[in-house]
Amino acid sequence: VGIHALNSTLLVALLLRSRIPPAGALLGGLIFAVHPANVEAVAWISQLKTNASLALSLGALLAFFRRPLFATALFVLALAACQQRAPVSATPPPPPTPQAATPAALSPTDPTGLRLGEVDLLISQWDVAQASGRKDQAVMLADRIREAVDGGYSDFVAASRGSMGTQTQYLGVSALGFSGRSDATRVLVERLGERDPKLVGNALIALKIRADPNTPLEPVLQHLRSPATEGRRYAPLVIANVLEAKRRQGRPADSMLERRVATGLSAVVADRDPLVRLHTAKALGKLPCPGTFDLLMVLMNDEYIRIRIAGAAGLERIGD
């Protein structure tokens, strides 16, 4: 998030350098900062290299006319950053526990370390394929990730629980989102009780990817009222995908559960974060129960056009 804020600031500076009026430059920087298209680049740890590369590239453009040699050096660093495998954690980890003090499992010659590195790289490639709309390639990469994760399933479970060190915990949680093992859902739900908001956010994203119809929604619903933005952002997506999976399996509707979900989503319809509202609109579109129509109508009047479009699509989907 810090690098994304830096990139927004550098973009404003570049626009001002290009003689864009201050109001227009600030508006451009604000749109870049909050636009939903940047969600994956900011949320996924494996996309840290993308943000770092962009920061270096913007810095190179700013320095080009006054210090061309320095700008060239920054651009070379940007290219190098784009090629590097991202570190597992984009935020400083919490104080290490005695177990986390020596992450020996990440030795480059250790089979577990090699497997973790391979999956980290594959997830980075999957992120790029998803973002660029290459669905066939994304499916192929997801299959390769699932095969690698399930081939060393116990290692990834241990990593997700922090037993290999805090640096591997983010990767372990993200990787379990691709696992074909049914109990991976239970392991991810356990992580929803963690204190680290970034880790909880990764667990919710992984549950969204799994779209397991057996995912218990009560722990997810609790994060709709979380003070941490990550919980409010991604809980609606988990709810949407799980409800859709239940429907595809032909399971009968649980009216009591749907009412609890609608009540939970009503708390974030007017959330200050536009991503929370966008994801809430998508979730409500898969919830044909009383009260959904009124909530979607609120979102239809949102200031952001993508949220209004999502609200309209939700209304069409539920038939109102």
Phi and psi restraints in degrees (value plus and minus 20) as a CYANA .aco file:
   2 GLY   PHI     -83.3   -43.3
   2 GLY   PSI     -62.1   -22.1
   3 ILE   PHI     -87.4   -47.4
   3 ILE   PSI     -56.7   -16.7
   4 HIS   PHI     -83.9   -43.9
   4 HIS   PSI     -59.5   -19.5
   5 ALA   PHI     -84.2   -44.2
   5 ALA   PSI     -59.9   -19.9
   6 LEU   PHI     -82.3   -42.3
   6 LEU   PSI     -62.7   -22.7
   7 ASN   PHI     -81.3   -41.3
   7 ASN   PSI     -60.2   -20.2
   8 SER   PHI     -82.2   -42.2
   8 SER   PSI     -61.5   -21.5
   9 THR   PHI     -86.0   -46.0
   9 THR   PSI     -63.0   -23.0
  10 LEU   PHI     -83.5   -43.5
  10 LEU   PSI     -56.8   -16.8
  11 LEU   PHI     -84.2   -44.2
  11 LEU   PSI     -62.5   -22.5
  12 VAL   PHI     -79.7   -39.7
  12 VAL   PSI     -64.3   -24.3
  13 ALA   PHI     -82.3   -42.3
  13 ALA   PSI     -60.2   -20.2
  14 LEU   PHI     -86.1   -46.1
  14 LEU   PSI     -60.4   -20.4
  15 LEU   PHI     -84.8   -44.8
  15 LEU   PSI     -60.1   -20.1
  16 LEU   PHI     -84.5   -44.5
  16 LEU   PSI     -60.1   -20.1
  17 ARG   PHI     -82.7   -42.7
  17 ARG   PSI     -49.2    -9.2
  18 SER   PHI    -105.0   -65.0
  18 SER   PSI      -8.4    31.6
  19 ARG   PHI      47.0    87.0
  19 ARG   PSI       8.1    48.1
  20 ILE   PHI     -96.4   -56.4
  20 ILE   PSI     117.6   157.6
  21 PRO   PHI     -74.4   -34.4
  21 PRO   PSI     125.2   165.2
  22 PRO   PHI     -72.2   -32.2
  22 PRO   PSI     -61.0   -21.0
  23 ALA   PHI     -83.2   -43.2
  23 ALA   PSI     -62.0   -22.0
  24 GLY   PHI     -87.4   -47.4
  24 GLY   PSI     -58.5   -18.5
  25 ALA   PHI     -85.0   -45.0
  25 ALA   PSI     -63.5   -23.5
  26 LEU   PHI     -84.9   -44.9
  26 LEU   PSI     -59.0   -19.0
  27 LEU   PHI     -84.6   -44.6
  27 LEU   PSI     -62.4   -22.4
  28 GLY   PHI     -81.6   -41.6
  28 GLY   PSI     -62.6   -22.6
  29 GLY   PHI     -85.1   -45.1
  29 GLY   PSI     -57.7   -17.7
  30 LEU   PHI     -87.4   -47.4
  30 LEU   PSI     -62.6   -22.6
  31 ILE   PHI     -81.1   -41.1
  31 ILE   PSI     -64.1   -24.1
  32 PHE   PHI     -81.8   -41.8
  32 PHE   PSI     -58.5   -18.5
  33 ALA   PHI     -87.5   -47.5
  33 ALA   PSI     -57.4   -17.4
  34 VAL   PHI    -129.1   -89.1
  34 VAL   PSI     -20.1    19.9
  35 HIS   PHI     -86.1   -46.1
  35 HIS   PSI     113.2   153.2
  36 PRO   PHI     -80.9   -40.9
  36 PRO   PSI     -40.9    -0.9
  37 ALA   PHI     -83.2   -43.2
  37 ALA   PSI     -39.3     0.7
  38 ASN   PHI    -112.5   -72.5
  38 ASN   PSI     -13.9    26.1
  39 VAL   PHI     -78.6   -38.6
  39 VAL   PSI     -71.0   -31.0
  40 GLU   PHI     -84.4   -44.4
  40 GLU   PSI     -60.9   -20.9
  41 ALA   PHI     -82.8   -42.8
  41 ALA   PSI     -52.2   -12.2
  42 VAL   PHI    -106.6   -66.6
  42 VAL   PSI     -58.7   -18.7
  43 ALA   PHI    -100.3   -60.3
  43 ALA   PSI     -57.6   -17.6
  44 TRP   PHI    -104.3   -64.3
  44 TRP   PSI     108.1   148.1
  45 ILE   PHI     -79.9   -39.9
  45 ILE   PSI     -55.9   -15.9
  46 SER   PHI     -86.9   -46.9
  46 SER   PSI     -31.2     8.8
  47 GLN   PHI    -117.8   -77.8
  47 GLN   PSI      -8.4    31.6
  48 LEU   PHI     -77.5   -37.5
  48 LEU   PSI     -57.4   -17.4
  49 LYS   PHI     -83.9   -43.9
  49 LYS   PSI     -52.2   -12.2
  50 THR   PHI     -84.3   -44.3
  50 THR   PSI     -66.0   -26.0
  51 ASN   PHI     -85.3   -45.3
  51 ASN   PSI     -60.8   -20.8
  52 ALA   PHI     -84.9   -44.9
  52 ALA   PSI     -62.3   -22.3
  53 SER   PHI     -83.0   -43.0
  53 SER   PSI     -60.9   -20.9
  54 LEU   PHI     -84.4   -44.4
  54 LEU   PSI     -61.2   -21.2
  55 ALA   PHI     -80.9   -40.9
  55 ALA   PSI     -64.2   -24.2
  56 LEU   PHI     -86.1   -46.1
  56 LEU   PSI     -58.4   -18.4
  57 SER   PHI     -86.2   -46.2
  57 SER   PSI     -63.6   -23.6
  58 LEU   PHI     -84.1   -44.1
  58 LEU   PSI     -59.7   -19.7
  59 GLY   PHI     -82.7   -42.7
  59 GLY   PSI     -58.3   -18.3
  60 ALA   PHI     -84.1   -44.1
  60 ALA   PSI     -62.1   -22.1
  61 LEU   PHI     -84.0   -44.0
  61 LEU   PSI     -59.1   -19.1
  62 LEU   PHI     -86.8   -46.8
  62 LEU   PSI     -55.3   -15.3
  63 ALA   PHI    -108.9   -68.9
  63 ALA   PSI     -28.0    12.0
  64 PHE   PHI     -79.4   -39.4
  64 PHE   PSI     -67.0   -27.0
  65 PHE   PHI     -95.8   -55.8
  65 PHE   PSI     -47.4    -7.4
  66 ARG   PHI    -118.5   -78.5
  66 ARG   PSI     -55.3   -15.3
  67 ARG   PHI    -156.2  -116.2
  67 ARG   PSI      55.6    95.6
  68 PRO   PHI     -81.1   -41.1
  68 PRO   PSI     -56.0   -16.0
  69 LEU   PHI     -87.0   -47.0
  69 LEU   PSI     -62.1   -22.1
  70 PHE   PHI     -83.6   -43.6
  70 PHE   PSI     -60.3   -20.3
  71 ALA   PHI     -82.9   -42.9
  71 ALA   PSI     -59.7   -19.7
  72 THR   PHI     -82.2   -42.2
  72 THR   PSI     -62.0   -22.0
  73 ALA   PHI     -82.9   -42.9
  73 ALA   PSI     -61.5   -21.5
  74 LEU   PHI     -83.3   -43.3
  74 LEU   PSI     -59.2   -19.2
  75 PHE   PHI     -86.2   -46.2
  75 PHE   PSI     -59.8   -19.8
  76 VAL   PHI     -82.4   -42.4
  76 VAL   PSI     -61.3   -21.3
  77 LEU   PHI     -83.7   -43.7
  77 LEU   PSI     -55.7   -15.7
  78 ALA   PHI     -83.3   -43.3
  78 ALA   PSI     -62.7   -22.7
  79 LEU   PHI     -83.7   -43.7
  79 LEU   PSI     -60.5   -20.5
  80 ALA   PHI     -85.9   -45.9
  80 ALA   PSI     -61.0   -21.0
  81 ALA   PHI     -82.9   -42.9
  81 ALA   PSI     -55.8   -15.8
  82 CYS   PHI     -86.9   -46.9
  82 CYS   PSI     -45.4    -5.4
  83 GLN   PHI    -110.4   -70.4
  83 GLN   PSI     -35.1     4.9
  84 GLN   PHI    -100.3   -60.3
  84 GLN   PSI     128.1   168.1
  85 ARG   PHI     -92.7   -52.7
  85 ARG   PSI     109.1   149.1
  86 ALA   PHI     -88.2   -48.2
  86 ALA   PSI     124.2   164.2
  87 PRO   PHI     -84.8   -44.8
  87 PRO   PSI     135.7   175.7
  88 VAL   PHI     -85.0   -45.0
  88 VAL   PSI     -58.1   -18.1
  89 SER   PHI    -134.4   -94.4
  89 SER   PSI     108.3   148.3
  90 ALA   PHI    -111.7   -71.7
  90 ALA   PSI     -25.3    14.7
  91 THR   PHI    -144.9  -104.9
  91 THR   PSI     133.1   173.1
  92 PRO   PHI     -79.1   -39.1
  92 PRO   PSI     110.1   150.1
  93 PRO   PHI     -90.5   -50.5
  93 PRO   PSI     139.2   179.2
  94 PRO   PHI     -85.1   -45.1
  94 PRO   PSI     145.4   185.4
  95 PRO   PHI     -72.0   -32.0
  95 PRO   PSI     109.6   149.6
  96 PRO   PHI     -85.8   -45.8
  96 PRO   PSI     123.1   163.1
  97 THR   PHI    -103.6   -63.6
  97 THR   PSI     146.9   186.9
  98 PRO   PHI     -75.8   -35.8
  98 PRO   PSI     -55.5   -15.5
  99 GLN   PHI     -86.8   -46.8
  99 GLN   PSI     -51.7   -11.7
 100 ALA   PHI    -107.6   -67.6
 100 ALA   PSI     -21.2    18.8
 101 ALA   PHI     -91.1   -51.1
 101 ALA   PSI     -48.6    -8.6
 102 THR   PHI    -148.6  -108.6
 102 THR   PSI      68.8   108.8
 103 PRO   PHI     -97.1   -57.1
 103 PRO   PSI      45.4    85.4
 104 ALA   PHI     -83.6   -43.6
 104 ALA   PSI     -43.0    -3.0
 105 ALA   PHI     -86.0   -46.0
 105 ALA   PSI     -35.1     4.9
 106 LEU   PHI    -112.1   -72.1
 106 LEU   PSI      -7.3    32.7
 107 SER   PHI     -78.5   -38.5
 107 SER   PSI     113.1   153.1
 108 PRO   PHI     -82.3   -42.3
 108 PRO   PSI     -37.8     2.2
 109 THR   PHI    -118.3   -78.3
 109 THR   PSI     -23.3    16.7
 110 ASP   PHI    -104.8   -64.8
 110 ASP   PSI     114.8   154.8
 111 PRO   PHI     -77.2   -37.2
 111 PRO   PSI     -57.2   -17.2
 112 THR   PHI     -86.1   -46.1
 112 THR   PSI     -64.1   -24.1
 113 GLY   PHI     -81.9   -41.9
 113 GLY   PSI     -59.8   -19.8
 114 LEU   PHI     -84.0   -44.0
 114 LEU   PSI     -61.0   -21.0
 115 ARG   PHI     -86.0   -46.0
 115 ARG   PSI     -62.4   -22.4
 116 LEU   PHI     -81.8   -41.8
 116 LEU   PSI     -62.7   -22.7
 117 GLY   PHI     -84.2   -44.2
 117 GLY   PSI     -60.0   -20.0
 118 GLU   PHI     -82.5   -42.5
 118 GLU   PSI     -64.8   -24.8
 119 VAL   PHI     -87.8   -47.8
 119 VAL   PSI     -57.9   -17.9
 120 ASP   PHI     -79.4   -39.4
 120 ASP   PSI     -64.7   -24.7
 121 LEU   PHI     -85.4   -45.4
 121 LEU   PSI     -62.3   -22.3
 122 LEU   PHI     -83.9   -43.9
 122 LEU   PSI     -58.6   -18.6
 123 ILE   PHI     -85.1   -45.1
 123 ILE   PSI     -57.9   -17.9
 124 SER   PHI     -80.9   -40.9
 124 SER   PSI     -63.6   -23.6
 125 GLN   PHI     -87.0   -47.0
 125 GLN   PSI     -56.9   -16.9
 126 TRP   PHI     -85.2   -45.2
 126 TRP   PSI     -61.4   -21.4
 127 ASP   PHI     -75.7   -35.7
 127 ASP   PSI     -66.4   -26.4
 128 VAL   PHI     -84.5   -44.5
 128 VAL   PSI     -63.8   -23.8
 129 ALA   PHI     -83.0   -43.0
 129 ALA   PSI     -60.9   -20.9
 130 GLN   PHI     -83.0   -43.0
 130 GLN   PSI     -66.8   -26.8
 131 ALA   PHI     -85.7   -45.7
 131 ALA   PSI     -50.7   -10.7
 132 SER   PHI    -113.3   -73.3
 132 SER   PSI     -16.9    23.1
 133 GLY   PHI      58.2    98.2
 133 GLY   PSI      -4.3    35.7
 134 ARG   PHI    -108.1   -68.1
 134 ARG   PSI      61.5   101.5
 135 LYS   PHI     -85.2   -45.2
 135 LYS   PSI     -61.3   -21.3
 136 ASP   PHI     -82.3   -42.3
 136 ASP   PSI     -62.4   -22.4
 137 GLN   PHI     -86.7   -46.7
 137 GLN   PSI     -58.1   -18.1
 138 ALA   PHI     -82.7   -42.7
 138 ALA   PSI     -61.3   -21.3
 139 VAL   PHI     -83.6   -43.6
 139 VAL   PSI     -63.1   -23.1
 140 MET   PHI     -82.4   -42.4
 140 MET   PSI     -63.9   -23.9
 141 LEU   PHI     -86.3   -46.3
 141 LEU   PSI     -58.7   -18.7
 142 ALA   PHI     -81.1   -41.1
 142 ALA   PSI     -58.0   -18.0
 143 ASP   PHI     -84.7   -44.7
 143 ASP   PSI     -60.5   -20.5
 144 ARG   PHI     -87.7   -47.7
 144 ARG   PSI     -58.6   -18.6
 145 ILE   PHI     -84.2   -44.2
 145 ILE   PSI     -65.3   -25.3
 146 ARG   PHI     -79.3   -39.3
 146 ARG   PSI     -62.9   -22.9
 147 GLU   PHI     -82.9   -42.9
 147 GLU   PSI     -63.0   -23.0
 148 ALA   PHI     -88.2   -48.2
 148 ALA   PSI     -62.0   -22.0
 149 VAL   PHI     -86.3   -46.3
 149 VAL   PSI     -67.0   -27.0
 150 ASP   PHI     -90.1   -50.1
 150 ASP   PSI     -43.8    -3.8
 151 GLY   PHI     -88.9   -48.9
 151 GLY   PSI     -44.8    -4.8
 152 GLY   PHI    -150.7  -110.7
 152 GLY   PSI      24.8    64.8
 153 TYR   PHI     -75.4   -35.4
 153 TYR   PSI     -64.5   -24.5
 154 SER   PHI     -82.3   -42.3
 154 SER   PSI     -53.3   -13.3
 155 ASP   PHI     -86.3   -46.3
 155 ASP   PSI     -61.2   -21.2
 156 PHE   PHI     -92.3   -52.3
 156 PHE   PSI     -54.0   -14.0
 157 VAL   PHI     -84.1   -44.1
 157 VAL   PSI     -65.1   -25.1
 158 ALA   PHI     -81.8   -41.8
 158 ALA   PSI     -61.5   -21.5
 159 ALA   PHI     -82.7   -42.7
 159 ALA   PSI     -62.2   -22.2
 160 SER   PHI     -85.2   -45.2
 160 SER   PSI     -44.6    -4.6
 161 ARG   PHI    -111.2   -71.2
 161 ARG   PSI     -20.1    19.9
 162 GLY   PHI      65.8   105.8
 162 GLY   PSI     -12.9    27.1
 163 SER   PHI     -95.0   -55.0
 163 SER   PSI     -33.3     6.7
 164 MET   PHI    -121.1   -81.1
 164 MET   PSI     -17.4    22.6
 165 GLY   PHI      96.1   136.1
 165 GLY   PSI     133.2   173.2
 166 THR   PHI     -86.1   -46.1
 166 THR   PSI     -46.0    -6.0
 167 GLN   PHI     -88.8   -48.8
 167 GLN   PSI     -43.0    -3.0
 168 THR   PHI    -119.3   -79.3
 168 THR   PSI     -29.2    10.8
 169 GLN   PHI     -85.9   -45.9
 169 GLN   PSI     -61.4   -21.4
 170 TYR   PHI     -80.5   -40.5
 170 TYR   PSI     -65.0   -25.0
 171 LEU   PHI     -84.2   -44.2
 171 LEU   PSI     -62.9   -22.9
 172 GLY   PHI     -79.3   -39.3
 172 GLY   PSI     -62.5   -22.5
 173 VAL   PHI     -85.3   -45.3
 173 VAL   PSI     -66.8   -26.8
 174 SER   PHI     -81.7   -41.7
 174 SER   PSI     -60.7   -20.7
 175 ALA   PHI     -85.0   -45.0
 175 ALA   PSI     -55.6   -15.6
 176 LEU   PHI     -86.0   -46.0
 176 LEU   PSI     -37.0     3.0
 177 GLY   PHI     -84.0   -44.0
 177 GLY   PSI     -40.2    -0.2
 178 PHE   PHI    -121.5   -81.5
 178 PHE   PSI     -26.5    13.5
 179 SER   PHI     -85.3   -45.3
 179 SER   PSI     126.2   166.2
 180 GLY   PHI    -110.8   -70.8
 180 GLY   PSI     -20.4    19.6
 181 ARG   PHI    -101.4   -61.4
 181 ARG   PSI     111.6   151.6
 182 SER   PHI     -85.7   -45.7
 182 SER   PSI     -52.1   -12.1
 183 ASP   PHI     -96.4   -56.4
 183 ASP   PSI     -24.4    15.6
 184 ALA   PHI     -83.2   -43.2
 184 ALA   PSI     -51.3   -11.3
 185 THR   PHI     -81.5   -41.5
 185 THR   PSI     -64.2   -24.2
 186 ARG   PHI     -81.9   -41.9
 186 ARG   PSI     -62.1   -22.1
 187 VAL   PHI     -82.8   -42.8
 187 VAL   PSI     -60.6   -20.6
 188 LEU   PHI     -89.2   -49.2
 188 LEU   PSI     -58.5   -18.5
 189 VAL   PHI     -82.6   -42.6
 189 VAL   PSI     -55.7   -15.7
 190 GLU   PHI     -79.2   -39.2
 190 GLU   PSI     -55.4   -15.4
 191 ARG   PHI     -91.2   -51.2
 191 ARG   PSI     -34.4     5.6
 192 LEU   PHI     -87.5   -47.5
 192 LEU   PSI     -34.5     5.5
 193 GLY   PHI    -111.6   -71.6
 193 GLY   PSI     -16.3    23.7
 194 GLU   PHI     -90.0   -50.0
 194 GLU   PSI     138.8   178.8
 195 ARG   PHI    -106.5   -66.5
 195 ARG   PSI     -40.1    -0.1
 196 ASP   PHI     -99.1   -59.1
 196 ASP   PSI      92.2   132.2
 197 PRO   PHI     -79.9   -39.9
 197 PRO   PSI     -57.1   -17.1
 198 LYS   PHI     -84.7   -44.7
 198 LYS   PSI     -60.3   -20.3
 199 LEU   PHI     -85.9   -45.9
 199 LEU   PSI     -61.9   -21.9
 200 VAL   PHI     -82.2   -42.2
 200 VAL   PSI     -61.7   -21.7
 201 GLY   PHI     -80.8   -40.8
 201 GLY   PSI     -62.8   -22.8
 202 ASN   PHI     -83.8   -43.8
 202 ASN   PSI     -58.1   -18.1
 203 ALA   PHI     -84.0   -44.0
 203 ALA   PSI     -60.9   -20.9
 204 LEU   PHI     -86.4   -46.4
 204 LEU   PSI     -60.8   -20.8
 205 ILE   PHI     -82.8   -42.8
 205 ILE   PSI     -61.1   -21.1
 206 ALA   PHI     -83.7   -43.7
 206 ALA   PSI     -60.4   -20.4
 207 LEU   PHI     -86.2   -46.2
 207 LEU   PSI     -55.1   -15.1
 208 LYS   PHI     -83.2   -43.2
 208 LYS   PSI     -63.4   -23.4
 209 ILE   PHI     -84.2   -44.2
 209 ILE   PSI     -61.3   -21.3
 210 ARG   PHI     -84.8   -44.8
 210 ARG   PSI     -59.6   -19.6
 211 ALA   PHI      29.0    69.0
 211 ALA   PSI      27.7    67.7
 212 ASP   PHI    -101.6   -61.6
 212 ASP   PSI     100.6   140.6
 213 PRO   PHI     -83.6   -43.6
 213 PRO   PSI     -35.8     4.2
 214 ASN   PHI    -110.7   -70.7
 214 ASN   PSI     -14.0    26.0
 215 THR   PHI     -84.8   -44.8
 215 THR   PSI     103.3   143.3
 216 PRO   PHI     -89.5   -49.5
 216 PRO   PSI     106.9   146.9
 217 LEU   PHI    -109.0   -69.0
 217 LEU   PSI     -36.1     3.9
 218 GLU   PHI     -79.2   -39.2
 218 GLU   PSI     -66.9   -26.9
 219 PRO   PHI     -84.1   -44.1
 219 PRO   PSI     -49.3    -9.3
 220 VAL   PHI     -91.6   -51.6
 220 VAL   PSI     -62.0   -22.0
 221 LEU   PHI     -79.8   -39.8
 221 LEU   PSI     -52.6   -12.6
 222 GLN   PHI     -80.0   -40.0
 222 GLN   PSI     -49.2    -9.2
 223 HIS   PHI    -100.4   -60.4
 223 HIS   PSI     -28.0    12.0
 224 LEU   PHI     -87.7   -47.7
 224 LEU   PSI     -41.4    -1.4
 225 ARG   PHI    -128.7   -88.7
 225 ARG   PSI      -3.1    36.9
 226 SER   PHI     -92.6   -52.6
 226 SER   PSI     121.7   161.7
 227 PRO   PHI     -89.8   -49.8
 227 PRO   PSI     -38.3     1.7
 228 ALA   PHI    -102.8   -62.8
 228 ALA   PSI     111.5   151.5
 229 THR   PHI     -81.1   -41.1
 229 THR   PSI     -57.5   -17.5
 230 GLU   PHI     -77.1   -37.1
 230 GLU   PSI     -61.7   -21.7
 231 GLY   PHI     -84.7   -44.7
 231 GLY   PSI     -64.5   -24.5
 232 ARG   PHI     -89.7   -49.7
 232 ARG   PSI     -49.6    -9.6
 233 ARG   PHI     -89.8   -49.8
 233 ARG   PSI     -64.7   -24.7
 234 TYR   PHI    -123.1   -83.1
 234 TYR   PSI     -35.9     4.1
 235 ALA   PHI     -79.3   -39.3
 235 ALA   PSI     -63.1   -23.1
 236 PRO   PHI     -79.9   -39.9
 236 PRO   PSI     -54.8   -14.8
 237 LEU   PHI     -88.5   -48.5
 237 LEU   PSI     -58.4   -18.4
 238 VAL   PHI     -81.4   -41.4
 238 VAL   PSI     -67.3   -27.3
 239 ILE   PHI     -78.3   -38.3
 239 ILE   PSI     -65.7   -25.7
 240 ALA   PHI     -80.9   -40.9
 240 ALA   PSI     -66.7   -26.7
 241 ASN   PHI     -90.7   -50.7
 241 ASN   PSI     -55.9   -15.9
 242 VAL   PHI     -88.5   -48.5
 242 VAL   PSI     -63.8   -23.8
 243 LEU   PHI     -82.0   -42.0
 243 LEU   PSI     -59.8   -19.8
 244 GLU   PHI     -84.3   -44.3
 244 GLU   PSI     -60.9   -20.9
 245 ALA   PHI     -84.1   -44.1
 245 ALA   PSI     -60.1   -20.1
 246 LYS   PHI     -82.2   -42.2
 246 LYS   PSI     -61.7   -21.7
 247 ARG   PHI     -86.2   -46.2
 247 ARG   PSI     -59.3   -19.3
 248 ARG   PHI     -85.4   -45.4
 248 ARG   PSI     -50.7   -10.7
 249 GLN   PHI     -99.9   -59.9
 249 GLN   PSI     -22.7    17.3
 250 GLY   PHI      54.4    94.4
 250 GLY   PSI       3.0    43.0
 251 ARG   PHI     -93.5   -53.5
 251 ARG   PSI     122.8   162.8
 252 PRO   PHI     -85.1   -45.1
 252 PRO   PSI     126.4   166.4
 253 ALA   PHI     -86.4   -46.4
 253 ALA   PSI     119.7   159.7
 254 ASP   PHI    -121.7   -81.7
 254 ASP   PSI      76.9   116.9
 255 SER   PHI     -82.4   -42.4
 255 SER   PSI     -56.8   -16.8
 256 MET   PHI     -86.0   -46.0
 256 MET   PSI     -62.8   -22.8
 257 LEU   PHI     -83.9   -43.9
 257 LEU   PSI     -62.6   -22.6
 258 GLU   PHI     -83.7   -43.7
 258 GLU   PSI     -55.4   -15.4
 259 ARG   PHI     -88.0   -48.0
 259 ARG   PSI     -59.1   -19.1
 260 ARG   PHI     -85.3   -45.3
 260 ARG   PSI     -59.0   -19.0
 261 VAL   PHI     -84.7   -44.7
 261 VAL   PSI     -65.2   -25.2
 262 ALA   PHI     -80.6   -40.6
 262 ALA   PSI     -60.6   -20.6
 263 THR   PHI     -83.5   -43.5
 263 THR   PSI     -62.1   -22.1
 264 GLY   PHI     -84.9   -44.9
 264 GLY   PSI     -63.0   -23.0
 265 LEU   PHI     -88.4   -48.4
 265 LEU   PSI     -48.6    -8.6
 266 SER   PHI     -82.4   -42.4
 266 SER   PSI     -43.8    -3.8
 267 ALA   PHI     -95.1   -55.1
 267 ALA   PSI     -36.6     3.4
 268 VAL   PHI    -138.5   -98.5
 268 VAL   PSI     -12.4    27.6
 269 VAL   PHI     -81.5   -41.5
 269 VAL   PSI     -54.3   -14.3
 270 ALA   PHI    -127.8   -87.8
 270 ALA   PSI       5.6    45.6
 271 ASP   PHI     -80.2   -40.2
 271 ASP   PSI     129.0   169.0
 272 ARG   PHI     -90.8   -50.8
 272 ARG   PSI     -39.8     0.2
 273 ASP   PHI    -109.5   -69.5
 273 ASP   PSI     100.7   140.7
 274 PRO   PHI     -83.9   -43.9
 274 PRO   PSI     -48.6    -8.6
 275 LEU   PHI     -87.5   -47.5
 275 LEU   PSI     -56.3   -16.3
 276 VAL   PHI     -81.6   -41.6
 276 VAL   PSI     -65.3   -25.3
 277 ARG   PHI     -86.9   -46.9
 277 ARG   PSI     -58.7   -18.7
 278 LEU   PHI     -82.0   -42.0
 278 LEU   PSI     -68.2   -28.2
 279 HIS   PHI     -88.4   -48.4
 279 HIS   PSI     -51.2   -11.2
 280 THR   PHI     -85.8   -45.8
 280 THR   PSI     -60.1   -20.1
 281 ALA   PHI     -81.0   -41.0
 281 ALA   PSI     -61.1   -21.1
 282 LYS   PHI     -85.1   -45.1
 282 LYS   PSI     -59.0   -19.0
 283 ALA   PHI     -88.9   -48.9
 283 ALA   PSI     -62.0   -22.0
 284 LEU   PHI     -83.7   -43.7
 284 LEU   PSI     -49.5    -9.5
 285 GLY   PHI     -86.9   -46.9
 285 GLY   PSI     -32.0     8.0
 286 LYS   PHI    -131.8   -91.8
 286 LYS   PSI       2.2    42.2
 287 LEU   PHI    -151.0  -111.0
 287 LEU   PSI      58.4    98.4
 288 PRO   PHI     -98.2   -58.2
 288 PRO   PSI      58.9    98.9
 289 CYS   PHI    -160.1  -120.1
 289 CYS   PSI     143.2   183.2
 290 PRO   PHI     -75.6   -35.6
 290 PRO   PSI     117.6   157.6
 291 GLY   PHI      78.5   118.5
 291 GLY   PSI     -41.8    -1.8
 292 THR   PHI     -84.0   -44.0
 292 THR   PSI     -60.4   -20.4
 293 PHE   PHI     -78.2   -38.2
 293 PHE   PSI     -67.4   -27.4
 294 ASP   PHI     -83.0   -43.0
 294 ASP   PSI     -58.5   -18.5
 295 LEU   PHI     -87.4   -47.4
 295 LEU   PSI     -60.6   -20.6
 296 LEU   PHI     -87.2   -47.2
 296 LEU   PSI     -52.7   -12.7
 297 MET   PHI     -85.1   -45.1
 297 MET   PSI     -55.2   -15.2
 298 VAL   PHI     -81.9   -41.9
 298 VAL   PSI     -65.0   -25.0
 299 LEU   PHI     -89.3   -49.3
 299 LEU   PSI     -45.5    -5.5
 300 MET   PHI     -84.4   -44.4
 300 MET   PSI     -40.5    -0.5
 301 ASN   PHI    -122.1   -82.1
 301 ASN   PSI      -4.6    35.4
 302 ASP   PHI     -88.0   -48.0
 302 ASP   PSI     135.8   175.8
 303 GLU   PHI     -92.5   -52.5
 303 GLU   PSI     -40.9    -0.9
 304 TYR   PHI    -116.7   -76.7
 304 TYR   PSI     110.8   150.8
 305 ILE   PHI     -86.2   -46.2
 305 ILE   PSI     -54.5   -14.5
 306 ARG   PHI     -84.6   -44.6
 306 ARG   PSI     -54.9   -14.9
 307 ILE   PHI     -90.5   -50.5
 307 ILE   PSI     -59.5   -19.5
 308 ARG   PHI     -83.4   -43.4
 308 ARG   PSI     -60.2   -20.2
 309 ILE   PHI     -84.3   -44.3
 309 ILE   PSI     -63.3   -23.3
 310 ALA   PHI     -83.0   -43.0
 310 ALA   PSI     -58.6   -18.6
 311 GLY   PHI     -84.3   -44.3
 311 GLY   PSI     -61.9   -21.9
 312 ALA   PHI     -84.8   -44.8
 312 ALA   PSI     -61.1   -21.1
 313 ALA   PHI     -83.6   -43.6
 313 ALA   PSI     -57.2   -17.2
 314 GLY   PHI     -85.4   -45.4
 314 GLY   PSI     -61.1   -21.1
 315 LEU   PHI     -82.3   -42.3
 315 LEU   PSI     -61.9   -21.9
 316 GLU   PHI     -85.1   -45.1
 316 GLU   PSI     -57.3   -17.3
 317 ARG   PHI     -87.9   -47.9
 317 ARG   PSI     -61.0   -21.0
 318 ILE   PHI    -104.1   -64.1
 318 ILE   PSI     -25.8    14.2
 319 GLY   PHI      66.9   106.9
 319 GLY   PSI      -4.9    35.1
